Amino acid sequence: MGDHTEIGNHFTISVHNIVIIVKGVLTGPHVSIVDHNHEYRNPDVYIYKQGCRAGKDDRVLIDDGTWLGTNVVVVGNVYIGKQCVIGANSVVTKDITDYCVATGSPAKVLKRYNFESKEWERLR
């Protein structure tokens, strides 16, 4: 976890391989970050007894200056770029590129920062 990172109350992290939170990251309360999923393929065995499902290189990386709003869940092999805003109650299951605003379940990019116009532009 990098310098100047602030973690909200009731933060949960579950690591099978690696979770990297770079510097200046801010999380709201009740954020969960998990780099794996539970195995569930065998219906004859309780899910909690089936272990985890993660590739050997799976990881979560949250880059510089990103803000994860209240109740955000990050799960699986995911990269969240620099200076992103992930809206409250979002579930991130796929990569989010640098300088984006994403919300929803699953999270989708709604805005991206345009360095030429110096504006956050809504995507169509």
N, C-alpha and C positions, 0 to 999 in steps of 0.2 A: 504494500500500500504506500503510495507516494506522499510526499510533503503536501501540506495545505489541503488535505482531503478531510472532509467532514461527513461523518456517518450519522444518520438519524436514529431515533429511538427504535427499538425492536427490529434491528437489522439482523437478517439471517443469511449465512453463507454456508454452502455445503460444497466441499471440494473433493473430487475424485482424482483429478490430475493437477490442474493449476488454475487459479483465478488471479489476474493481475489488475490492480486498480492503480492507474498511474497518478499523476499529481493534480491537485486542484479539483478533484471530483467531489461533488456534493450529492448526498442522497437525502430524500425525505424520510419520514418514518415508515416502518413496515415494508421495507424493500427486501427482496429475496434474490440472491444470486446463486445459481447452481450450474456447475459445468457438466452435468450428466442427467440422465433420466433413470427411472426405475425400470427394470426388466419386468415384463408382464406376459410374455408369450405362452407360458404354460398355465392353462386354466385349472390344473389340478394342484397347483402349489400357491400358497398365499403370496401375494405380490411382494410383501416386505421380506420374504425369504428367498426371492429370486435374484437379489443383488442389483447392481447398477449396470447400466448400459452406457458406455462411453468409449470412443475410440482412443487409442493410446496417445494421440496428439490433440485430442479435444481440449479446449480451454476457453475461458472467458477473458477477454481483454477489454477494459474500459479505459479509453484514452483521456488525455489531458483536458481538464476543464469541463467535463460533461456533468450534467445535472440529471439525476434520476428522481422523478417526482414520487409523491406518496403512493405506496402500494405497488410499485413497479416490480415485476418479476422478470428476471433474465435467466434463461434456461437453455442449456445445450452448448454447442460449440459456436460461440458468438463473439464478434468484434463490434464494439460501439466506438465510433470515431471521436475525434477531437471536437470540443465545444458543442456537443449535441445536447438537445433537450429531449428527454423522454417523458411524455406527459403522464400524469397520475393515472393509476390503474391500468397501465399498459403492460403487455406481455411481449417481451423481445425474444424471438426464436430464430431470427436471421440477422445477418450483419446490417449495421447502419453506418453509412459512410460519414466522413467528417462534415461538420458544420450543417447538421440537419436537425429538424424538429420532427419527431415521430410520436404517434399515439395509436392506441387501439389494441385490440386483442384478436389476432396478432398485430404487433406494432407495424405501422406503415408510415413512410416518410411523407409529410405534408408540406414541409418548407425546406428550402436549402439557402444558405447564405451565398449571395452573389458578390464577389469581391470587386467587380467592375462597378456595379451600381451602388455598392455598399448597403444593400437591403436584403432582408429575409424575404425571399420570393416563394409564393405558394406554387406548388406543382399542380399541374392539371391532370 
